[in-house]
Amino acid sequence: METPAGRECPHYYADHNRHTRDIEECRLAKSNPDSEAWHPKDCVKCPVPDIVLANASPDTQLILTIKAGFLGFVRRVEVEAICLKNGEKVDPYVGCPDDHPGLDIFRQALESSDD
């Protein structure tokens, strides 16, 4: 679904109905109790749409945390990723290392060319 920032994000949800109140939410922020409350302006700084485009691993869980800065003026959107296969933190843009056998082949080719 398209966010208020104009980018596609699978974790953004909006329901605009004439007969009931409008609903807009970020389901990643809502699922994290350590996060500040989500506001539509947070989508402008959010890296999740780019991460989803770069990493299609179904075994990577994203955790989004919105933190209020000094006196609540500057808000930060932080994303960390956890590999569900081994429980370790991974680079959100890459995902679980087991899901990319091509990376190992590429590393081996680089190592053999250095010899």
N, CA, C and O of each residue as an XYZ file, in Angstrom:
460
protein
N       0.843     -1.167      0.000
C       0.000      0.000      0.000
C       0.898      1.243      0.000
O       1.986      1.223      0.575
N       0.457      2.287     -0.622
C       1.261      3.498     -0.724
C       1.182      4.314      0.566
O       0.097      4.607      1.069
N       2.355      4.673      1.088
C       2.449      5.425      2.341
C       2.146      6.904      2.102
O       2.057      7.336      0.953
N       1.988      7.684      3.172
C       1.823      9.126      3.004
C       3.021      9.781      2.316
O       2.891     10.873      1.762
N       4.190      9.126      2.346
C       5.380      9.654      1.674
C       5.391      9.289      0.193
O       6.288      9.717     -0.533
N       4.413      8.507     -0.271
C       4.303      8.167     -1.677
C       5.078      6.937     -2.111
O       5.279      6.732     -3.309
N       5.522      6.107     -1.162
C       6.273      4.892     -1.492
C       5.470      3.674     -1.072
O       4.672      3.737     -0.136
N       5.685      2.570     -1.765
C       4.984      1.325     -1.447
C       5.618      0.668     -0.223
O       6.840      0.542     -0.142
N       4.783      0.252      0.725
C       5.272     -0.433      1.921
C       4.242     -1.478      2.338
O       3.070     -1.150      2.518
N       4.667     -2.740      2.493
C       3.715     -3.783      2.884
C       3.278     -3.692      4.343
O       2.343     -4.385      4.744
N       3.935     -2.854      5.146
C       3.617     -2.766      6.571
C       2.730     -1.573      6.904
O       2.316     -1.400      8.050
N       2.440     -0.751      5.894
C       1.553      0.396      6.088
C       0.126     -0.034      5.761
O      -0.109     -0.742      4.782
N      -0.825      0.401      6.589
C      -2.223      0.063      6.362
C      -3.061      1.324      6.492
O      -2.877      2.114      7.418
N      -3.975      1.502      5.561
C      -4.894      2.625      5.616
C      -6.271      2.158      5.187
O      -6.413      1.366      4.255
N      -7.280      2.657      5.878
C      -8.660      2.376      5.522
C      -9.412      3.697      5.615
O      -9.650      4.217      6.705
N      -9.777      4.222      4.472
C     -10.504      5.493      4.413
C     -11.941      5.194      4.017
O     -12.230      4.855      2.870
N     -12.830      5.327      4.982
C     -14.229      5.003      4.781
C     -15.072      6.216      5.130
O     -14.802      6.883      6.129
N     -16.074      6.515      4.341
C     -16.882      7.703      4.604
C     -17.736      7.555      5.847
O     -18.063      8.554      6.487
N     -18.106      6.335      6.207
C     -19.058      6.143      7.294
C     -18.407      5.909      8.646
O     -19.069      6.005      9.679
N     -17.138      5.608      8.650
C     -16.437      5.401      9.918
C     -15.180      6.256      9.920
O     -14.868      6.920      8.931
N     -14.483      6.236     11.001
C     -13.255      7.038     11.071
C     -12.161      6.418     10.216
O     -12.120      5.203     10.025
N     -11.284      7.257      9.708
C     -10.164      6.784      8.897
C      -9.138      6.100      9.795
O      -8.902      6.518     10.928
N      -8.543      5.055      9.269
C      -7.499      4.327      9.996
C      -6.224      4.385      9.168
O      -6.233      4.067      7.979
N      -5.143      4.788      9.792
C      -3.806      4.749      9.194
C      -2.865      4.207     10.259
O      -2.878      4.669     11.400
N      -2.052      3.232      9.888
C      -1.119      2.693     10.870
C       0.078      2.037     10.192
O       0.008      1.574      9.054
N       1.164      2.017     10.929
C       2.343      1.254     10.529
C       2.342      0.017     11.418
O       2.503      0.110     12.635
N       2.162     -1.122     10.802
C       2.044     -2.345     11.594
C       3.371     -2.784     12.207
O       3.378     -3.501     13.208
N       4.488     -2.367     11.625
C       5.780     -2.677     12.243
C       5.958     -1.888     13.531
O       6.391     -2.439     14.543
N       5.627     -0.601     13.498
C       5.759      0.228     14.699
C       4.752     -0.208     15.760
O       5.055     -0.200     16.953
N       3.573     -0.582     15.326
C       2.524     -1.011     16.256
C       2.903     -2.301     16.972
O       2.511     -2.510     18.120
N       3.662     -3.167     16.305
C       4.034     -4.451     16.898
C       5.204     -4.350     17.872
O       5.520     -5.323     18.557
N       5.848     -3.190     17.943
C       6.996     -3.014     18.833
C       6.590     -2.157     20.033
O       6.359     -0.960     19.866
N       6.496     -2.728     21.231
C       6.093     -1.943     22.403
C       7.131     -0.898     22.825
O       6.804      0.028     23.566
N       8.381     -1.036     22.360
C       9.425     -0.076     22.715
C       9.414      1.158     21.820
O      10.178      2.096     22.047
N       8.562      1.163     20.815
C       8.524      2.261     19.853
C       7.564      3.357     20.314
O       6.559      3.092     20.974
N       7.899      4.586     19.951
C       6.973      5.691     20.161
C       5.769      5.488     19.249
O       5.809      4.663     18.336
N       4.721      6.225     19.492
C       3.543      6.141     18.631
C       3.894      6.620     17.221
O       4.623      7.598     17.054
N       3.375      5.932     16.221
C       3.646      6.243     14.822
C       2.817      7.441     14.380
O       1.666      7.597     14.787
N       3.413      8.282     13.546
C       2.731      9.402     12.900
C       2.981      9.291     11.401
O       4.044      8.813     11.003
N       2.052      9.711     10.561
C       2.263      9.615      9.110
C       3.544     10.289      8.620
O       4.105      9.870      7.607
N       4.016     11.320      9.314
C       5.254     12.001      8.914
C       6.482     11.096      9.063
O       7.515     11.350      8.444
N       6.376     10.045      9.877
C       7.506      9.129     10.066
C       7.836      8.363      8.787
O       8.961      7.889      8.627
N       6.882      8.235      7.886
C       7.106      7.503      6.635
C       8.144      8.185      5.744
O       8.782      7.521      4.927
N       8.319      9.484      5.887
C       9.284     10.210      5.060
C      10.704      9.719      5.342
O      11.508      9.597      4.417
N      11.020      9.437      6.606
C      12.372      9.032      6.997
C      12.550      7.524      7.084
O      13.645      7.048      7.382
N      11.496      6.774      6.828
C      11.530      5.329      7.049
C      12.273      4.593      5.936
O      11.977      4.799      4.759
N      13.245      3.727      6.296
C      13.983      2.969      5.289
C      13.316      1.645      4.896
O      13.829      0.946      4.022
N      12.197      1.289      5.513
C      11.587     -0.027      5.273
C      11.221     -0.261      3.802
O      11.488     -1.354      3.304
N      10.628      0.694      3.077
C      10.337      0.407      1.663
C      11.591      0.047      0.858
O      11.540     -0.832     -0.002
N      12.707      0.715      1.128
C      13.957      0.385      0.434
C      14.480     -0.983      0.855
O      15.004     -1.733      0.031
N      14.339     -1.305      2.133
C      14.791     -2.609      2.635
C      13.980     -3.727      1.998
O      14.537     -4.753      1.610
N      12.675     -3.538      1.887
C      11.820     -4.569      1.294
C      12.172     -4.785     -0.178
O      12.115     -5.912     -0.670
N      12.533     -3.721     -0.876
C      12.948     -3.869     -2.274
C      14.276     -4.612     -2.388
O      14.476     -5.387     -3.323
N      15.185     -4.380     -1.440
C      16.514     -4.985     -1.500
C      16.538     -6.411     -0.969
O      17.343     -7.223     -1.426
N      15.671     -6.732     -0.015
C      15.730     -8.014      0.677
C      14.366     -8.686      0.626
O      13.417     -8.215      1.253
N      14.263     -9.764     -0.103
C      13.000    -10.492     -0.210
C      13.010    -11.769      0.623
O      12.188    -12.659      0.402
N      13.921    -11.866      1.567
C      14.047    -13.079      2.373
C      12.834    -13.245      3.292
O      12.534    -12.346      4.078
N      12.138    -14.372      3.207
C      11.007    -14.598      4.106
C      11.449    -14.942      5.525
O      10.627    -14.969      6.441
N      12.743    -15.204      5.714
C      13.262    -15.590      7.025
C      13.848    -14.418      7.797
O      14.500    -14.620      8.822
N      13.627    -13.202      7.324
C      14.136    -12.013      7.996
C      12.982    -11.262      8.626
O      12.019    -10.903      7.949
N      13.082    -11.027      9.920
C      12.056    -10.275     10.636
C      12.573     -8.861     10.878
O      13.655     -8.680     11.436
N      11.805     -7.864     10.462
C      12.175     -6.476     10.676
C      11.549     -5.967     11.963
O      10.396     -6.265     12.275
N      12.337     -5.190     12.706
C      11.855     -4.563     13.933
C      12.073     -3.065     13.786
O      13.208     -2.601     13.683
N      10.980     -2.314     13.777
C      11.038     -0.870     13.593
C      10.827     -0.193     14.935
O       9.897     -0.521     15.672
N      11.702      0.757     15.245
C      11.589      1.510     16.488
C      11.629      2.993     16.157
O      12.541      3.468     15.479
N      10.638      3.711     16.640
C      10.601      5.165     16.490
C      11.017      5.748     17.827
O      10.425      5.447     18.863
N      12.039      6.585     17.790
C      12.557      7.191     19.017
C      12.434      8.700     18.927
O      12.762      9.313     17.911
N      11.955      9.280     20.011
C      11.858     10.737     20.083
C      13.199     11.286     20.531
O      13.826     10.745     21.443
N      13.634     12.349     19.897
C      14.906     12.971     20.241
C      14.755     13.950     21.387
O      13.822     13.867     22.185
N      15.685     14.869     21.447
C      15.726     15.860     22.510
C      14.440     16.681     22.515
O      14.083     17.295     21.509
N      13.750     16.689     23.646
C      12.479     17.395     23.838
C      11.408     16.966     22.845
O      10.417     17.674     22.663
N      11.592     15.820     22.201
C      10.594     15.287     21.293
C      10.537     15.951     19.934
O       9.609     15.703     19.165
N      11.529     16.807     19.617
C      11.481     17.533     18.348
C      11.952     16.698     17.168
O      11.337     16.735     16.102
N      13.014     15.960     17.339
C      13.565     15.175     16.235
C      13.237     13.709     16.484
O      13.624     13.139     17.504
N      12.530     13.116     15.553
C      12.176     11.702     15.685
C      13.062     10.885     14.758
O      13.320     11.277     13.620
N      13.529      9.736     15.260
C      14.365      8.840     14.454
C      13.605      7.550     14.216
O      12.895      7.054     15.091
N      13.766      7.019     13.021
C      13.178      5.736     12.664
C      14.335      4.757     12.481
O      15.147      4.912     11.569
N      14.407      3.752     13.347
C      15.490      2.773     13.302
C      14.920      1.400     12.973
O      13.861      1.017     13.470
N      15.633      0.673     12.134
C      15.198     -0.664     11.736
C      16.338     -1.642     11.995
O      17.483     -1.395     11.616
N      16.015     -2.737     12.635
C      16.981     -3.825     12.773
C      16.322     -5.092     12.248
O      15.097     -5.203     12.205
N      17.150     -6.033     11.853
C      16.643     -7.277     11.266
C      17.203     -8.465     12.023
O      18.358     -8.469     12.449
N      16.359     -9.470     12.180
C      16.757    -10.697     12.853
C      16.462    -11.859     11.915
O      15.370    -11.965     11.356
N      17.455    -12.727     11.751
C      17.278    -13.924     10.942
C      16.496    -14.942     11.771
O      16.932    -15.324     12.856
N      15.359    -15.376     11.272
C      14.522    -16.317     12.023
C      15.118    -17.720     12.066
O      14.725    -18.530     12.905
N      16.058    -18.016     11.176
C      16.681    -19.344     11.156
C      17.650    -19.539     12.309
O      17.685    -20.603     12.928
N      18.453    -18.491     12.602
C      19.457    -18.646     13.656
C      19.316    -17.631     14.791
O      20.064    -17.701     15.766
N      18.380    -16.697     14.687
C      18.120    -15.739     15.756
C      19.133    -14.623     15.871
O      19.099    -13.863     16.839
N      20.029    -14.502     14.915
C      21.059    -13.465     14.972
C      20.614    -12.195     14.248
O      19.795    -12.231     13.330
N      21.188    -11.060     14.698
C      20.952     -9.808     13.986
C      21.714     -9.837     12.671
O      22.857    -10.289     12.606
N      21.060     -9.346     11.625
C      21.672     -9.320     10.298
C      21.460     -7.944      9.690
O      20.685     -7.133     10.198
N      22.159     -7.701      8.601
C      21.972     -6.460      7.858
C      20.578     -6.488      7.229
O      20.260     -7.417      6.486
N      19.738     -5.482      7.516
C      18.372     -5.507      6.976
C      18.320     -5.537      5.457
O      17.390     -6.108      4.886
N      19.296     -4.936      4.792
C      19.289     -4.877      3.337
C      19.726     -6.203      2.696
O      19.499     -6.424      1.507
N      20.351     -7.080      3.487
C      20.839     -8.357      2.963
C      19.976     -9.511      3.455
O      19.608    -10.381      2.665
N      19.650     -9.536      4.730
C      18.834    -10.612      5.288
C      19.674    -11.780      5.749
O      20.871    -11.638      5.999
N      19.044    -12.936      5.861
C      19.713    -14.147      6.347
C      20.794    -14.583      5.365
O      20.549    -14.647      4.160
N      21.988    -14.883      5.871
C      23.066    -15.294      4.969
C      22.790    -16.623      4.276
O      23.293    -16.857      3.177
N      22.005    -17.492      4.892
C      21.695    -18.789      4.282
C      20.803    -18.659      3.051
O      20.744    -19.569      2.225
N      20.110    -17.530      2.928
C      19.195    -17.333      1.804
C      19.892    -16.853      0.544
O      19.248    -16.674     -0.490
N      21.202    -16.643      0.614
C      21.941    -16.099     -0.521
C      23.133    -16.985     -0.875
O      24.271    -16.585     -0.631
N      22.915    -18.166     -1.436
C      24.056    -19.027     -1.781
C      24.952    -18.388     -2.834
O      26.134    -18.718     -2.921
N      24.413    -17.493     -3.619
C      25.213    -16.800     -4.634
C      26.288    -15.938     -4.016
O      27.339    -15.733     -4.623
N      26.048    -15.426     -2.816
C      27.059    -14.611     -2.140
C      28.284    -15.446     -1.785
O      29.417    -14.979     -1.908
N      28.055    -16.679     -1.345
C      29.187    -17.554     -1.017
C      30.004    -17.865     -2.267
O      31.234    -17.873     -2.214
N      29.339    -18.119     -3.381
C      30.033    -18.384     -4.639
C      30.850    -17.163     -5.053
O      31.984    -17.288     -5.515
N      30.263    -15.990     -4.882
C      30.950    -14.749     -5.224
C      32.174    -14.542     -4.338
O      33.238    -14.160     -4.826
N      32.027    -14.794     -3.028
C      33.165    -14.660     -2.105
C      34.280    -15.642     -2.461
O      35.456    -15.280     -2.454
N      33.910    -16.875     -2.770
C      34.909    -17.878     -3.144
C      35.637    -17.472     -4.410
O      36.847    -17.668     -4.525
N      34.907    -16.906     -5.360
C      35.543    -16.461     -6.606
C      36.515    -15.324     -6.336
O      37.587    -15.273     -6.938
N      36.157    -14.412     -5.441
C      37.051    -13.322     -5.087
C      38.309    -13.839     -4.398
O      39.416    -13.386     -4.687
N      38.128    -14.799     -3.480
C      39.266    -15.345     -2.752
C      40.215    -16.094     -3.693
O      41.433    -16.004     -3.543
N      39.669    -16.822     -4.649
C      40.519    -17.570     -5.568
C      41.242    -16.645     -6.547
O      42.334    -16.973     -7.012
N      40.651    -15.503     -6.863
C      41.318    -14.564     -7.768
C      42.445    -13.803     -7.061
O      43.349    -13.284     -7.717
N      42.393    -13.737     -5.726
C      43.453    -13.064     -4.962
C      44.701    -13.915     -4.872
O      45.790    -13.387     -4.649
N      44.569    -15.213     -5.040
C      45.733    -16.115     -4.892
C      46.689    -15.999     -6.027
O      47.709    -16.687     -6.048
